[in-house]
Amino acid sequence: MSITEHRIRGDHRGQLVAIEGLQDIPFEVKRVFYIYGTQPDVPRGQHSHHQTRQYLIAVNGSCKVTLDDGKQKVTYDLNKPNIGLLQDALIWGAMHDFTVDCVLLVMASEHYDEADYIRDYDDFLKVVGA
Amino acid sequence: MSITEHRIRGDHRGQLVAIEGLQDIPFEVKRVFYIYGTQPDVPRGQHSHHQTRQYLIAVNGSCKVTLDDGKQKVTYDLNKPNIGLLQDALIWGAMHDFTVDCVLLVMASEHYDEADYIRDYDDFLKVVGA
Protein backbone atom coordinates (compact mmCIF):
# COMPACT_ATOMS: atom_id res chain seq x y z
CA MET A 1 0.00 0.00 0.00
CA SER A 2 1.71 3.13 -1.11
CA ILE A 3 1.02 6.47 -2.77
CA THR A 4 3.08 7.52 -5.77
CA GLU A 5 3.13 11.00 -7.25
CA HIS A 6 3.64 10.58 -11.00
CA ARG A 7 5.44 13.01 -13.21
CA ILE A 8 3.13 15.37 -15.13
CA ARG A 9 4.37 15.92 -18.67
CA GLY A 10 2.87 19.36 -19.07
CA ASP A 11 3.38 21.96 -21.77
CA HIS A 12 1.32 24.65 -23.49
CA ARG A 13 -1.02 21.96 -24.83
CA GLY A 14 -2.03 20.63 -21.42
CA GLN A 15 -1.04 17.79 -19.11
CA LEU A 16 -0.24 14.14 -19.68
CA VAL A 17 0.49 11.39 -17.15
CA ALA A 18 1.78 8.01 -18.33
CA ILE A 19 1.84 4.73 -16.43
CA GLU A 20 4.01 2.00 -17.90
CA GLY A 21 3.04 -1.52 -16.84
CA LEU A 22 5.81 -3.30 -14.87
CA GLN A 23 7.77 -0.04 -14.72
CA ASP A 24 5.67 2.61 -12.99
CA ILE A 25 3.50 -0.02 -11.34
CA PRO A 26 4.59 -3.50 -10.23
CA PHE A 27 2.40 -5.55 -12.59
CA GLU A 28 1.23 -5.92 -16.16
CA VAL A 29 -2.17 -4.39 -16.79
CA LYS A 30 -4.70 -7.05 -17.76
CA ARG A 31 -7.80 -4.99 -17.12
CA VAL A 32 -8.65 -1.31 -16.95
CA PHE A 33 -11.86 -0.03 -15.45
CA TYR A 34 -13.22 3.29 -14.33
CA ILE A 35 -15.94 4.35 -11.96
CA TYR A 36 -17.94 7.54 -12.45
CA GLY A 37 -21.31 9.07 -11.63
CA THR A 38 -20.95 7.91 -8.04
CA GLN A 39 -23.06 9.55 -5.37
CA PRO A 40 -21.07 11.39 -2.68
CA ASP A 41 -22.69 9.41 0.12
CA VAL A 42 -22.33 5.99 -1.50
CA PRO A 43 -19.16 3.99 -0.86
CA ARG A 44 -17.85 1.49 -3.42
CA GLY A 45 -15.41 -1.36 -3.38
CA GLN A 46 -15.71 -2.98 0.02
CA HIS A 47 -14.08 -6.22 -0.99
CA SER A 48 -10.67 -7.81 -1.26
CA HIS A 49 -8.98 -10.04 -3.82
CA HIS A 50 -7.04 -13.26 -3.44
CA GLN A 51 -4.66 -12.45 -6.31
CA THR A 52 -5.58 -9.20 -8.05
CA ARG A 53 -3.47 -6.14 -7.39
CA GLN A 54 -4.98 -2.78 -8.31
CA TYR A 55 -3.64 0.67 -8.99
CA LEU A 56 -6.08 3.53 -8.41
CA ILE A 57 -5.99 7.09 -9.70
CA ALA A 58 -8.73 9.73 -9.48
CA VAL A 59 -8.14 11.17 -12.95
CA ASN A 60 -10.95 13.69 -12.43
CA GLY A 61 -12.44 15.02 -9.21
CA SER A 62 -11.45 13.24 -6.02
CA CYS A 63 -12.32 10.43 -3.65
CA LYS A 64 -10.91 8.68 -0.61
CA VAL A 65 -9.80 5.09 -0.40
CA THR A 66 -9.50 3.19 2.86
CA LEU A 67 -7.21 0.17 2.74
CA ASP A 68 -7.31 -2.40 5.51
CA ASP A 69 -4.96 -5.35 6.02
CA GLY A 70 -7.14 -6.79 8.76
CA LYS A 71 -5.10 -5.12 11.51
CA GLN A 72 -4.86 -1.51 10.44
CA LYS A 73 -6.93 0.84 8.29
CA VAL A 74 -5.35 3.74 6.43
CA THR A 75 -7.33 6.30 4.44
CA TYR A 76 -5.78 7.94 1.40
CA ASP A 77 -6.91 11.12 -0.35
CA LEU A 78 -6.90 10.69 -4.10
CA ASN A 79 -7.23 14.38 -4.84
CA LYS A 80 -4.79 15.00 -7.71
CA PRO A 81 -4.82 13.35 -11.14
CA ASN A 82 -1.19 12.26 -10.82
CA ILE A 83 -1.49 10.46 -7.48
CA GLY A 84 -1.67 6.67 -7.69
CA LEU A 85 -2.43 4.20 -4.93
CA LEU A 86 -1.39 0.56 -5.00
CA GLN A 87 -3.87 -1.86 -3.46
CA ASP A 88 -2.19 -5.21 -2.98
CA ALA A 89 -3.92 -8.55 -2.97
CA LEU A 90 -5.49 -9.52 0.36
CA ILE A 91 -6.16 -5.92 1.27
CA TRP A 92 -9.72 -4.85 1.95
CA GLY A 93 -10.53 -1.67 0.03
CA ALA A 94 -13.35 0.84 0.27
CA MET A 95 -13.73 3.90 -1.93
CA HIS A 96 -15.79 6.74 -0.51
CA ASP A 97 -16.36 10.52 -0.45
CA PHE A 98 -16.54 10.70 -4.22
CA THR A 99 -16.99 14.18 -5.65
CA VAL A 100 -19.80 14.24 -8.22
CA ASP A 101 -17.24 14.70 -11.02
CA CYS A 102 -14.90 11.95 -9.81
CA VAL A 103 -13.60 9.46 -12.36
CA LEU A 104 -11.66 6.75 -10.56
CA LEU A 105 -9.36 4.87 -12.93
CA VAL A 106 -8.28 1.39 -11.85
CA MET A 107 -5.62 -0.75 -13.48
CA ALA A 108 -5.77 -4.40 -12.44
CA SER A 109 -3.18 -7.18 -12.59
CA GLU A 110 -5.71 -9.89 -13.50
CA HIS A 111 -8.70 -10.35 -15.71
CA TYR A 112 -12.10 -10.33 -14.03
CA ASP A 113 -12.76 -13.53 -12.13
CA GLU A 114 -15.55 -13.62 -9.57
CA ALA A 115 -13.68 -16.43 -7.72
CA ASP A 116 -10.88 -13.96 -6.95
CA TYR A 117 -13.19 -11.72 -4.91
CA ILE A 118 -13.60 -11.87 -1.14
CA ARG A 119 -16.85 -10.01 -0.54
CA ASP A 120 -17.49 -10.85 3.10
CA TYR A 121 -15.41 -8.99 5.69
CA ASP A 122 -15.42 -11.87 8.19
CA ASP A 123 -14.20 -14.21 5.45
CA PHE A 124 -11.47 -11.69 4.67
CA LEU A 125 -10.32 -11.62 8.31
CA LYS A 126 -10.13 -15.42 8.32
CA VAL A 127 -8.12 -15.50 5.06
CA VAL A 128 -5.56 -12.98 6.32
CA GLY A 129 -5.43 -14.61 9.74
CA ALA A 130 -6.27 -11.39 11.54
CA MET B 1 -10.38 2.22 -36.86
CA SER B 2 -13.65 1.57 -35.19
CA ILE B 3 -15.88 2.89 -32.44
CA THR B 4 -17.12 0.53 -29.77
CA GLU B 5 -19.84 1.30 -27.26
CA HIS B 6 -18.94 -0.51 -24.06
CA ARG B 7 -21.40 -1.88 -21.57
CA ILE B 8 -22.00 0.37 -18.57
CA ARG B 9 -22.31 -1.63 -15.38
CA GLY B 10 -24.54 0.83 -13.57
CA ASP B 11 -26.46 0.49 -10.36
CA HIS B 12 -27.51 2.71 -7.44
CA ARG B 13 -23.83 3.30 -6.60
CA GLY B 14 -22.92 4.80 -10.00
CA GLN B 15 -21.38 3.62 -13.26
CA LEU B 16 -18.47 1.35 -14.08
CA VAL B 17 -16.94 0.51 -17.47
CA ALA B 18 -14.37 -2.29 -17.76
CA ILE B 19 -11.94 -2.95 -20.59
CA GLU B 20 -10.25 -6.33 -20.57
CA GLY B 21 -6.99 -6.47 -22.49
CA LEU B 22 -7.11 -8.91 -25.47
CA GLN B 23 -10.85 -9.33 -24.95
CA ASP B 24 -12.55 -5.94 -25.23
CA ILE B 25 -9.61 -4.52 -27.18
CA PRO B 26 -7.32 -6.41 -29.57
CA PHE B 27 -4.08 -6.06 -27.61
CA GLU B 28 -2.48 -6.35 -24.19
CA VAL B 29 -2.14 -3.03 -22.41
CA LYS B 30 1.52 -2.20 -21.86
CA ARG B 31 1.02 1.50 -21.15
CA VAL B 32 -1.82 3.69 -19.93
CA PHE B 33 -1.78 7.45 -20.23
CA TYR B 34 -4.27 10.23 -19.89
CA ILE B 35 -4.43 13.76 -21.17
CA TYR B 36 -6.19 16.55 -19.27
CA GLY B 37 -6.13 20.31 -18.82
CA THR B 38 -6.04 20.73 -22.59
CA GLN B 39 -7.06 24.07 -24.07
CA PRO B 40 -10.12 23.92 -26.37
CA ASP B 41 -8.21 25.50 -29.26
CA VAL B 42 -5.08 23.36 -28.96
CA PRO B 43 -4.92 20.06 -30.85
CA ARG B 44 -2.84 17.15 -29.57
CA GLY B 45 -1.50 13.95 -31.06
CA GLN B 46 -0.65 14.73 -34.67
CA HIS B 47 1.62 11.75 -35.11
CA SER B 48 1.50 8.12 -36.11
CA HIS B 49 3.19 4.98 -34.82
CA HIS B 50 5.02 2.20 -36.63
CA GLN B 51 3.82 -0.50 -34.21
CA THR B 52 1.79 0.95 -31.36
CA ARG B 53 -1.97 0.52 -31.37
CA GLN B 54 -3.99 2.77 -29.13
CA TYR B 55 -7.45 2.70 -27.65
CA LEU B 56 -8.94 6.08 -26.75
CA ILE B 57 -11.79 6.93 -24.40
CA ALA B 58 -12.88 10.36 -23.18
CA VAL B 59 -13.69 9.26 -19.63
CA ASN B 60 -14.70 12.83 -18.70
CA GLY B 61 -15.83 15.68 -20.94
CA SER B 62 -15.39 15.18 -24.66
CA CYS B 63 -13.05 15.67 -27.58
CA LYS B 64 -12.82 14.78 -31.25
CA VAL B 65 -10.26 12.53 -32.86
CA THR B 66 -9.41 12.62 -36.55
CA LEU B 67 -7.83 9.45 -37.89
CA ASP B 68 -6.11 9.48 -41.26
CA ASP B 69 -4.75 6.48 -43.17
CA GLY B 70 -3.07 8.74 -45.74
CA LYS B 71 -6.02 8.48 -48.12
CA GLN B 72 -9.03 9.30 -46.01
CA LYS B 73 -9.68 11.27 -42.84
CA VAL B 74 -12.51 10.39 -40.50
CA THR B 75 -13.42 12.42 -37.42
CA TYR B 76 -14.93 10.70 -34.39
CA ASP B 77 -16.80 12.32 -31.52
CA LEU B 78 -15.65 10.91 -28.21
CA ASN B 79 -18.55 12.35 -26.25
CA LYS B 80 -19.60 9.55 -23.91
CA PRO B 81 -17.45 7.82 -21.27
CA ASN B 82 -18.24 4.37 -22.66
CA ILE B 83 -17.22 5.03 -26.27
CA GLY B 84 -13.83 3.68 -27.29
CA LEU B 85 -11.91 4.32 -30.49
CA LEU B 86 -9.21 2.00 -31.83
CA GLN B 87 -6.31 3.76 -33.53
CA ASP B 88 -4.28 1.19 -35.41
CA ALA B 89 -0.58 1.43 -36.16
CA LEU B 90 0.28 3.51 -39.23
CA ILE B 91 -2.72 5.76 -38.74
CA TRP B 92 -2.16 9.48 -38.28
CA GLY B 93 -4.15 10.74 -35.31
CA ALA B 94 -5.08 14.21 -34.13
CA MET B 95 -7.10 14.98 -31.01
CA HIS B 96 -8.92 18.30 -30.98
CA ASP B 97 -11.94 20.23 -29.67
CA PHE B 98 -11.25 19.23 -26.10
CA THR B 99 -13.75 20.47 -23.55
CA VAL B 100 -11.99 22.07 -20.59
CA ASP B 101 -12.98 19.13 -18.39
CA CYS B 102 -11.92 16.46 -20.89
CA VAL B 103 -9.86 13.54 -19.62
CA LEU B 104 -8.76 11.43 -22.56
CA LEU B 105 -7.68 7.96 -21.47
CA VAL B 106 -5.38 6.06 -23.84
CA MET B 107 -4.39 2.40 -23.57
CA ALA B 108 -1.37 1.50 -25.69
CA SER B 109 -0.13 -1.83 -27.00
CA GLU B 110 3.55 -0.98 -26.51
CA HIS B 111 5.78 0.73 -24.01
CA TYR B 112 6.96 4.23 -24.86
CA ASP B 113 9.65 4.22 -27.52
CA GLU B 114 10.47 7.44 -29.35
CA ALA B 115 11.67 5.37 -32.36
CA ASP B 116 8.13 4.13 -32.83
CA TYR B 117 6.79 7.64 -33.50
CA ILE B 118 6.32 9.17 -36.94
CA ARG B 119 6.08 12.87 -36.20
CA ASP B 120 6.33 14.31 -39.71
CA TYR B 121 3.25 14.05 -41.92
CA ASP B 122 5.23 13.78 -45.18
CA ASP B 123 7.28 10.94 -43.66
CA PHE B 124 4.00 9.29 -42.67
CA LEU B 125 2.66 9.51 -46.24
CA LYS B 126 5.85 7.89 -47.54
CA VAL B 127 5.69 5.08 -44.99
CA VAL B 128 2.08 4.21 -45.82
CA GLY B 129 2.75 4.60 -49.55
CA ALA B 130 -0.02 7.15 -49.99
Boltz contact constraints between the chains, C-beta under 6 A:
constraints:
  - contact:
      token1: [A, 13]
      token2: [B, 42]
      max_distance: 6.0
  - contact:
      token1: [A, 13]
      token2: [B, 44]
      max_distance: 6.0
  - contact:
      token1: [A, 14]
      token2: [B, 37]
      max_distance: 6.0
  - contact:
      token1: [A, 14]
      token2: [B, 38]
      max_distance: 6.0
  - contact:
      token1: [A, 15]
      token2: [B, 36]
      max_distance: 6.0
  - contact:
      token1: [A, 15]
      token2: [B, 37]
      max_distance: 6.0
  - contact:
      token1: [A, 16]
      token2: [B, 33]
      max_distance: 6.0
  - contact:
      token1: [A, 16]
      token2: [B, 35]
      max_distance: 6.0
  - contact:
      token1: [A, 17]
      token2: [B, 34]
      max_distance: 6.0
  - contact:
      token1: [A, 18]
      token2: [B, 33]
      max_distance: 6.0
  - contact:
      token1: [A, 19]
      token2: [B, 32]
      max_distance: 6.0
  - contact:
      token1: [A, 20]
      token2: [B, 31]
      max_distance: 6.0
  - contact:
      token1: [A, 20]
      token2: [B, 111]
      max_distance: 6.0
  - contact:
      token1: [A, 21]
      token2: [B, 30]
      max_distance: 6.0
  - contact:
      token1: [A, 29]
      token2: [B, 29]
      max_distance: 6.0
  - contact:
      token1: [A, 30]
      token2: [B, 21]
      max_distance: 6.0
  - contact:
      token1: [A, 31]
      token2: [B, 20]
      max_distance: 6.0
  - contact:
      token1: [A, 32]
      token2: [B, 19]
      max_distance: 6.0
  - contact:
      token1: [A, 33]
      token2: [B, 16]
      max_distance: 6.0
  - contact:
      token1: [A, 33]
      token2: [B, 18]
      max_distance: 6.0
  - contact:
      token1: [A, 34]
      token2: [B, 17]
      max_distance: 6.0
  - contact:
      token1: [A, 34]
      token2: [B, 59]
      max_distance: 6.0
  - contact:
      token1: [A, 35]
      token2: [B, 16]
      max_distance: 6.0
  - contact:
      token1: [A, 36]
      token2: [B, 15]
      max_distance: 6.0
  - contact:
      token1: [A, 36]
      token2: [B, 81]
      max_distance: 6.0
  - contact:
      token1: [A, 37]
      token2: [B, 14]
      max_distance: 6.0
  - contact:
      token1: [A, 37]
      token2: [B, 15]
      max_distance: 6.0
  - contact:
      token1: [A, 38]
      token2: [B, 14]
      max_distance: 6.0
  - contact:
      token1: [A, 42]
      token2: [B, 13]
      max_distance: 6.0
  - contact:
      token1: [A, 44]
      token2: [B, 13]
      max_distance: 6.0
  - contact:
      token1: [A, 59]
      token2: [B, 34]
      max_distance: 6.0
  - contact:
      token1: [A, 59]
      token2: [B, 103]
      max_distance: 6.0
  - contact:
      token1: [A, 60]
      token2: [B, 60]
      max_distance: 6.0
  - contact:
      token1: [A, 60]
      token2: [B, 103]
      max_distance: 6.0
  - contact:
      token1: [A, 81]
      token2: [B, 36]
      max_distance: 6.0
  - contact:
      token1: [A, 103]
      token2: [B, 59]
      max_distance: 6.0
  - contact:
      token1: [A, 103]
      token2: [B, 60]
      max_distance: 6.0
  - contact:
      token1: [A, 111]
      token2: [B, 20]
      max_distance: 6.0
